[in-house]
Amino acid sequence: MDTTLLVALVEHHNNVDHAQNGWKAHVYNACIKHVKDTCDVDITKENITGRIKTFDKQYEIITKMLAQSGFGWDWVKNMVSVHSDEVWSRYVEANKDTHAYRKKVVLNWESINTIYSKDHATGVGARTGAACVQEPQETPVVEESPEVPQKRERTGMLSCA
């Protein structure tokens, strides 16, 4: 159900259907309908709000981890990867609410990241993080630039008279 809900939320996010303090009212109705049509599960606005709070918490915790040295995202296992046990121990000691994320699988991280990240492209040519990782990157050919003489340093005072 989370995947289906997130598909609808990503679509509305890409259509800029956010209100000042969350989602516009019609988004909830569209999500309720989408989940019912896809999963044959009846949900309410309160159910959606509860899941959104969970997604928000996951985003906050995981992005703080990923911003630290020694952490990364494992796209195969759908979980945070940690360089060493020492890195993990120090981080959890300082951030007690993160201890469950060492082995926590977050299947919909790409969708959660799309919805909650502040800076991302949504137009033509926009690619997700997963798409960038999967596509081979061409290494640009760097041509040597010709020697350019340095500018002379001015030594005298300029007058404006």
C-alpha positions, 0 to 999 in steps of 0.5 A: 500500500505504501508504494501505491500511496507514494506513487500518487504523492509523487505524481501530485508533488511533481504537479506542485500540489502542495499547500502552505502546510502540507498537501492540497485537499484534492490530493488526499481524495486522489490518494484515497481513490488510487489506493482503493482502485489499485489495492482494493483497500479503503483508507482515510485522510487520517491514514494518509496523514499518519503515513506521511508523518512516518515518511517525513521521519524516515526522510529526516533521519536518513538524510542526516545520516547520508550527510555524514562521512561513512554513510551511503545508500545501498540501492540493492538492499534498500537501506543505509550502508555504513563504512564501519561499525565504529562509524555506526556506534559513534553516530548512534551514540549521538543520535539515539533515535537512529539505532533501528536504521542499521538494518531497516529496509526502506523500499520506497526511498527514491519516492520519499526522497523525491517528495521531501527533498528541497532541490530537485528537477521535475522538468524534461530531462530530469533524472532520479538518483537511481537513474543517474547511478544506473546510467553509465557516465561519459567522461568528458574529454578535457583539452589543454588550454593554450597558455594565456599570458598573465595580466600586468599588475598596475602600479600607478594611481589612476586619476579621475580628473 
